[in-house]
C-alpha cells in the first residue's frame, strides 16, 4: 500500500509493516504509460526523475 493510503479506514482492513531480514522494508513499484501524449504526464515524469533518480542498481 502506498503511504498516501495509510489513513484509509475500512471495516476489517489492517495495515501491517513489511519486514525483511534486517527489519522494516520499503517495497518499490513502477508504472508504465504507452503512447500517452498528455502534457501533464511529461511534467509528472520529470518531477519523479528529479525527486527519485534511478540508482545504479536499477539502471
CORVENBEL-V945252 format. One record per residue. N is the residue number from 0. RES is the residue in three letters. SS is DSSP state (hx for helix, st for strand, lp for the rest). OMEGA is omega in whole degrees, -180 to 180 (* if undefined). Layout:
n=N res=RES ss=SS omega=OMEGA
n=N res=RES ss=SS omega=OMEGA
This chain:
n=0 res=UNK ss=lp omega=177
n=1 res=UNK ss=lp omega=-179
n=2 res=UNK ss=hx omega=-179
n=3 res=UNK ss=hx omega=-179
n=4 res=UNK ss=hx omega=-176
n=5 res=UNK ss=lp omega=-179
n=6 res=UNK ss=lp omega=-179
n=7 res=UNK ss=lp omega=-178
n=8 res=UNK ss=lp omega=179
n=9 res=UNK ss=lp omega=179
n=10 res=UNK ss=lp omega=178
n=11 res=UNK ss=lp omega=-180
n=12 res=UNK ss=lp omega=178
n=13 res=UNK ss=lp omega=175
n=14 res=UNK ss=lp omega=177
n=15 res=UNK ss=lp omega=177
n=16 res=UNK ss=lp omega=177
n=17 res=UNK ss=lp omega=-179
n=18 res=UNK ss=st omega=173
n=19 res=UNK ss=st omega=-179
n=20 res=UNK ss=lp omega=-177
n=21 res=UNK ss=lp omega=179
n=22 res=UNK ss=st omega=-178
n=23 res=UNK ss=st omega=179
n=24 res=UNK ss=lp omega=173
n=25 res=UNK ss=lp omega=-179
n=26 res=UNK ss=lp omega=180
n=27 res=UNK ss=lp omega=176
n=28 res=UNK ss=lp omega=179
n=29 res=UNK ss=lp omega=178
n=30 res=UNK ss=lp omega=-179
n=31 res=UNK ss=lp omega=174
n=32 res=UNK ss=lp omega=179
n=33 res=UNK ss=lp omega=177
n=34 res=UNK ss=lp omega=179
n=35 res=UNK ss=lp omega=-179
n=36 res=UNK ss=lp omega=178
n=37 res=UNK ss=lp omega=-178
n=38 res=UNK ss=hx omega=179
n=39 res=UNK ss=hx omega=-180
n=40 res=UNK ss=hx omega=179
n=41 res=UNK ss=hx omega=178
n=42 res=UNK ss=hx omega=179
n=43 res=UNK ss=hx omega=180
n=44 res=UNK ss=hx omega=177
n=45 res=UNK ss=hx omega=178
n=46 res=UNK ss=hx omega=179
n=47 res=UNK ss=hx omega=179
n=48 res=UNK ss=hx omega=178
n=49 res=UNK ss=hx omega=-178
n=50 res=UNK ss=hx omega=-174
n=51 res=UNK ss=lp omega=-180
n=52 res=UNK ss=lp omega=179
n=53 res=UNK ss=lp omega=175
n=54 res=UNK ss=lp omega=178
n=55 res=UNK ss=lp omega=179
n=56 res=UNK ss=lp omega=-175
n=57 res=UNK ss=lp omega=-176
n=58 res=UNK ss=lp omega=*
